[in-house]
């Protein structure tokens, strides 16, 4: 079930943000008067540039984005940024040269546009010449929209899509759909494109369930009669409309890196100011009560089903079934110290090291032990969707009563529903709410914390 899409162009984006900020600050020093050479102005233009960019989607440039769209974003960014510079001058500079401000704005935006287009065309040329940064795709359907998309993929290799199969569903649709599922898994396909006019509602659902349970990106070619009210996203490949099954806010590079910065700083704070003194104290009681290590390490599944070592304070006596069986109420394996640290969720604190290393986030779907992940993936519909984002120390499901032991299928089904809702509706305010609720529950005590 492991899924690697070969998407590494996203790593370039943080460097373009940094380079853009360097350009606007460097040329403010070179082209503007000494009155502008202040930390206040540098901070203002840097923060304002990012805020304007976020609201305009300035950095939302993808492999299928048209150049005209890039130019449109640059014009809007240039206009607002220039107005901001003039507003600052009018309020804080008595005698300023409006011509120099305009020259500064034009020079910086031209340089940033040149950098943006260089990266855009470099990646397209890189895909064509070296075959890198490609995504394997298949198309399901037989109408004219499919033929147009086939031509698009075949004639535009620089977009980074490698079409490896087209499944014509004429005839025995059921068997052909099953064949497409087997093919997709065998050839590790990244994205599936389905023509809605060739599929019934039940068949569409089967593709949705299949893609969710196997970590495949599913997109649709709509016909004129279709309308969707779900959390879907409409893009255009050339002039061909493409619908993505769901829009995940954390796939946006800015959201992703801002969340990572928060995770890094928050985990560093906990490690320095809490774990630094708490660990020796707990180590004394854990070692005094039972033999074995202070920390418990267990393989769990994270982002894109990747396995990592999840750390906790050891709360049980050493036993051979720790990686197979969940802790239950009044479990004899739990020590006295373990019962206290589990009740207060202190045993989870070492996972801030996982957050610092980048395997986890402070907030996200809770990771399960590998054996349970494999079991739930077979039994629970859409369970695998949780692995589209990093797992968390706490999550929306845990703050709504679905933490700890899974006593029946209802527990895990609702956990998955909360996790998918979190993925599709993520925001910093939601993360903050979950963190506060987690602290409140830890102080108050949770009936399922045992």
C-alpha positions in Angstrom: 0.0 0.0 0.0 3.0 2.3 0.0 2.6 5.2 -2.3 5.4 7.4 -3.6 4.5 9.9 -6.3 7.9 11.3 -7.1 6.8 14.9 -6.3 9.9 16.9 -5.3 9.2 20.2 -7.1 7.5 21.3 -3.9 10.8 21.4 -2.1 11.8 24.2 -4.4 9.0 26.5 -3.3 10.4 27.4 0.2 13.6 28.5 -1.5 11.6 30.7 -3.9 9.8 32.3 -1.0 13.2 33.0 0.6 14.7 34.4 -2.6 11.7 36.7 -3.2 12.1 38.1 0.3 15.8 38.6 -0.2 15.1 40.4 -3.5 12.6 42.9 -2.1 14.8 43.7 0.9 18.1 43.9 -1.0 16.8 46.2 -3.6 15.0 48.4 -1.1 18.5 49.0 0.3 20.0 49.6 -3.2 17.3 51.7 -4.8 15.6 53.6 -2.0 16.8 56.4 0.2 18.3 56.0 3.7 14.9 56.8 5.2 13.7 53.4 4.1 16.7 51.6 5.6 15.0 50.6 8.8 14.1 47.3 10.4 10.5 48.5 10.5 10.3 49.0 6.7 12.0 45.6 6.1 9.6 43.8 8.4 6.6 45.6 6.9 7.4 44.7 3.3 8.4 41.1 4.2 5.2 40.4 6.2 3.0 42.3 3.7 4.5 40.5 0.7 3.7 37.1 2.3 0.2 38.2 3.3 -0.6 39.5 -0.1 0.8 36.4 -1.7 -1.3 34.1 0.4 -4.5 35.9 -0.3 -3.8 36.1 -4.1 -2.4 32.6 -4.4 0.8 34.0 -5.8 2.8 30.8 -5.1 0.0 28.4 -6.1 1.8 27.5 -9.4 1.5 23.9 -10.4 2.6 21.8 -13.4 -0.7 22.4 -15.2 -0.8 26.2 -14.5 -0.9 28.4 -17.6 1.7 31.1 -18.1 -1.0 33.7 -18.4 -2.2 32.8 -15.0 1.3 33.3 -13.6 1.4 36.7 -15.3 -2.0 37.6 -13.8 -0.8 36.7 -10.3 2.3 38.8 -10.8 0.4 41.9 -11.9 -2.0 41.7 -8.9 1.0 41.1 -6.5 2.9 44.1 -8.1 -0.1 46.4 -7.9 -0.9 45.8 -4.2 2.8 45.8 -3.2 3.4 49.1 -5.0 0.4 50.7 -3.3 1.7 49.5 0.1 5.1 51.1 -0.6 3.5 54.4 -1.5 1.2 54.2 1.6 4.2 53.7 3.8 6.0 56.6 2.2 3.0 58.9 2.6 2.6 58.1 6.3 6.2 57.9 7.5 8.5 59.7 5.0 8.2 63.5 4.7 10.1 64.0 1.5 10.1 60.9 -0.7 10.8 60.4 -4.4 7.8 58.7 -5.9 9.8 57.8 -9.0 12.4 55.8 -7.0 9.6 53.9 -5.3 8.0 53.0 -8.6 11.4 52.0 -10.1 12.0 49.8 -7.0 8.7 48.1 -7.3 9.1 47.5 -11.0 12.7 46.1 -10.7 11.8 43.8 -7.8 8.7 42.4 -9.5 10.5 41.9 -12.8 13.3 39.9 -11.1 10.8 37.9 -9.1 8.8 37.2 -12.3 12.0 36.1 -14.0 12.8 33.8 -11.1 9.3 32.4 -11.1 9.3 31.7 -14.9 12.8 30.2 -14.7 11.8 27.6 -12.1 8.5 26.9 -14.0 10.3 26.3 -17.4 13.3 24.5 -15.8 11.0 21.9 -14.3 9.1 21.4 -17.5 12.4 21.0 -19.5 13.8 18.7 -16.7 10.8 16.4 -17.1 11.1 16.3 -20.9 14.9 15.8 -21.0 15.5 13.6 -18.0 12.1 12.0 -17.3 12.1 13.2 -13.7 9.3 14.5 -11.5 6.7 12.4 -13.4 3.4 11.0 -12.1 2.0 7.8 -13.5 -1.7 8.2 -14.6 -4.5 6.1 -16.0 -7.7 7.2 -17.6 -11.1 5.5 -17.2 -13.7 6.1 -19.9 -14.4 6.3 -23.6 -16.1 9.6 -24.5 -14.6 12.6 -26.4 -13.3 14.2 -23.1 -11.1 11.1 -22.6 -9.6 11.4 -26.1 -8.9 15.1 -25.5 -7.1 14.3 -22.2 -5.2 11.4 -23.8 -3.9 13.9 -26.4 -3.1 16.4 -23.8 -0.9 14.0 -21.8 0.8 12.6 -24.9 1.5 16.0 -26.4 2.6 17.8 -23.2 5.2 15.6 -21.5 6.7 18.8 -19.9 3.6 18.9 -17.6 5.0 15.8 -15.9 2.3 13.3 -16.4 3.0 9.8 -17.9 -0.1 8.2 -19.3 0.4 4.4 -19.0 -3.0 3.0 -19.8 -6.5 4.0 -20.9 -9.4 1.7 -19.8 -12.3 1.7 -22.3 -15.4 0.5 -20.3 -17.5 -0.6 -23.2 -18.8 -4.1 -22.8 -18.4 -5.8 -19.4 -17.9 -2.8 -17.2 -17.7 -4.7 -13.9 -14.8 -6.9 -15.0 -13.0 -4.0 -16.7 -13.2 -2.0 -13.5 -11.7 -4.8 -11.5 -9.0 -5.1 -14.2 -8.3 -1.4 -13.8 -8.0 -1.8 -10.0 -5.4 -4.6 -10.4 -3.5 -2.7 -13.0 -3.3 0.4 -10.9 -1.9 -1.5 -7.9 0.5 -3.5 -10.0 2.0 -0.6 -11.8 2.0 1.8 -8.8 -0.2 4.4 -10.6 -0.3 7.8 -8.8 -3.4 9.4 -10.3 -6.7 8.1 -11.7 -8.8 10.1 -14.1 -12.4 9.0 -14.6 -15.0 10.2 -17.1 -18.2 10.7 -15.2 -20.4 10.2 -18.3 -19.1 6.6 -18.5 -19.8 5.6 -14.9 -22.9 5.0 -12.8 -23.1 6.4 -9.3 -22.2 3.0 -7.8 -19.2 2.7 -10.1 -18.1 6.2 -9.2 -18.3 5.2 -5.5 -16.3 2.1 -6.2 -13.5 4.2 -7.6 -13.7 6.7 -4.7 -13.5 3.8 -2.2 -10.6 2.2 -4.1 -8.6 5.4 -4.3 -9.2 6.3 -0.7 -8.2 2.8 0.6 -5.1 2.6 -1.5 -3.8 6.2 -1.3 -4.4 7.0 -4.9 -5.3 10.5 -6.2 -8.7 10.4 -8.0 -9.8 13.1 -10.4 -12.9 13.4 -12.7 -13.7 14.6 -16.1 -17.2 16.1 -15.6 -19.9 16.2 -18.2 -22.4 19.1 -18.5 -25.0 17.5 -16.3 -22.8 16.9 -13.2 -22.8 19.1 -10.1 -20.9 18.5 -6.9 -21.4 19.9 -3.4 -18.5 18.1 -1.7 -15.1 19.5 -0.8 -13.9 19.2 -4.4 -11.5 21.3 -6.5 -11.8 22.3 -10.1 -8.6 22.9 -12.2 -8.0 23.2 -16.0 -5.5 21.2 -18.0 -5.3 23.6 -21.0 -9.0 24.0 -21.5 -10.0 20.6 -20.1 -11.9 20.8 -16.8 -10.6 18.4 -14.1 -12.2 17.8 -10.7 -10.1 16.6 -7.8 -11.9 14.4 -5.3 -11.0 16.5 -2.3 -9.0 19.7 -1.5 -6.6 19.1 1.4 -5.4 22.5 2.8 -2.2 20.9 4.1 -1.2 20.1 0.5 -0.8 23.8 0.0 3.0 24.5 0.4 2.5 27.6 2.5 0.2 25.8 4.9 2.5 22.8 5.0 5.6 24.8 5.9 3.8 27.1 8.4 2.5 24.1 10.2 6.0 22.5 10.1 7.5 25.7 11.6 4.9 25.7 14.4 5.5 21.9 15.0 9.3 22.5 15.2 9.1 25.4 17.6 6.4 23.9 19.8 8.2 20.6 20.1 11.5 22.3 20.8 9.8 24.3 23.6 8.3 21.1 25.2 11.6 19.2 24.9 13.7 22.0 26.5 11.3 23.3 29.2 9.3 20.1 30.1 11.1 16.9 29.1 14.5 18.1 30.1 13.6 17.9 33.8 10.6 15.6 33.7 12.5 12.7 32.0 15.0 12.1 34.8 12.2 12.1 37.4 10.0 9.6 35.4 13.1 7.5 34.6 13.7 7.0 38.3 10.2 5.8 39.0 9.9 3.6 35.9 13.3 1.9 36.5 12.5 1.5 40.2 9.2 -0.3 39.6 10.3 -2.6 36.7 13.3 -3.6 34.7 13.7 -2.4 31.1 14.2 0.8 29.2 12.7 4.2 30.1 11.3 4.7 26.6 9.1 2.4 24.6 9.6 2.3 20.9 7.0 1.0 18.4 6.7 0.9 14.6 3.8 2.9 13.4 2.5 4.1 10.0 2.7 7.8 9.1 2.5 10.1 6.1 2.0 8.1 2.8 2.0 4.9 4.9 5.7 5.3 5.8 6.8 3.4 8.9 8.6 5.2 11.7 9.6 4.6 15.3 7.0 6.2 17.7 8.3 7.0 21.2 6.6 6.9 24.5 7.5 6.6 28.2 7.3 2.9 29.0 4.1 2.3 31.0 4.0 -1.5 31.0 6.1 -4.4 32.2 8.1 -5.9 29.3 5.9 -8.3 27.4 6.0 -10.1 24.0 2.6 -8.9 22.8 3.2 -5.1 23.2 3.2 -4.7 19.4 0.1 -6.9 18.8 -2.5 -6.1 21.5 -3.8 -2.8 22.5 -4.0 -1.8 26.2 -7.4 -2.6 27.7 -9.0 -1.4 30.9 -7.4 -2.9 34.0 -4.7 -4.4 31.9 -2.3 -6.3 34.2 0.7 -5.3 32.0 0.5 -1.7 33.2 2.7 -0.6 36.1 1.6 1.8 38.9 3.7 4.5 37.4 2.4 3.6 34.0 -1.2 3.9 35.1 -0.6 7.5 36.3 1.3 8.7 33.2 -1.3 7.1 30.9 -4.2 8.7 32.8 -2.6 12.1 32.4 -1.3 11.4 28.9 2.3 12.1 30.1 3.4 8.9 28.4 2.9 10.5 25.0 5.3 13.4 25.6 8.4 11.7 24.0 6.5 11.9 20.7 7.6 15.5 20.6 10.9 14.1 19.5 9.0 12.5 16.6 7.5 15.9 15.8 10.9 17.5 15.9 12.3 14.9 13.5 9.4 15.5 11.1 7.7 12.1 11.4 4.7 13.5 13.3 2.8 16.7 13.8 1.5 18.1 17.1 -2.1 17.7 15.7 -3.2 15.1 13.2 -4.7 11.6 12.9 -3.3 9.3 15.6 -1.0 6.7 14.2 -1.7 3.0 14.9 0.7 0.1 15.4 1.6 -1.5 12.0 -0.3 -4.8 12.7 -3.5 -2.8 13.5 -3.1 -0.5 10.5 -3.0 -3.5 8.2 -6.1 -5.0 9.9 -8.2 -1.8 9.9 -7.2 -1.1 6.2 -8.9 -4.3 5.2 -12.0 -3.9 7.5 -12.7 -0.2 7.7 -13.7 1.8 4.6 -11.5 4.9 3.9 -9.1 4.1 6.8 -6.1 4.7 4.5 -7.2 8.3 3.8 -5.8 9.2 7.2 -2.3 8.7 5.7 -2.5 11.6 3.3 -1.3 13.9 6.2 1.2 13.5 9.0 0.0 11.7 12.2 -0.4 13.7 15.3 0.2 13.5 19.1 -3.4 14.5 19.4 -6.3 14.9 17.0 -9.9 15.9 16.5 -11.1 12.3 17.1 -9.3 12.1 20.4 -10.8 15.3 21.7 -14.3 14.0 20.8 -14.1 10.8 22.8 -12.5 8.5 20.4 -9.1 7.9 21.9 -7.4 4.9 23.4 -8.7 1.3 23.1 -10.8 0.4 20.0 -13.6 -1.6 21.6 -15.7 -2.1 18.4 -15.8 -1.1 14.8 -17.9 2.0 15.7 -14.9 3.5 17.6 -12.6 3.2 14.6 -15.2 4.3 12.0 -15.9 7.5 13.9 -12.2 8.1 14.4 -11.7 7.9 10.6 -14.7 10.3 10.0 -13.2 12.8 12.4 -9.7 12.4 10.8 -11.0 13.0 7.3 -13.0 16.0 8.5 -9.8 17.4 10.0 -7.9 16.8 6.8 -10.5 18.6 4.6 -11.1 21.5 7.0 -7.7 22.1 8.5 -6.8 25.6 9.8 -4.5 27.0 12.5 -7.6 27.9 14.6 -8.7 24.3 14.5 -5.3 23.1 15.6 -5.3 25.6 18.4 -8.7 24.4 19.5 -7.6 20.8 19.5 -4.5 21.6 21.5 -6.5 23.5 24.2 -9.1 20.7 24.4 -6.3 18.1 24.8 -4.9 20.0 27.7 -8.3 20.4 29.3 -9.0 16.7 28.9 -5.5 15.8 30.3 -6.2 17.9 33.5 -9.8 16.8 33.8 -9.1 13.1 33.0 -10.5 11.0 30.2 -12.5 7.9 30.9 -10.7 6.1 28.0 -7.2 7.1 29.3 -6.0 3.8 30.8 
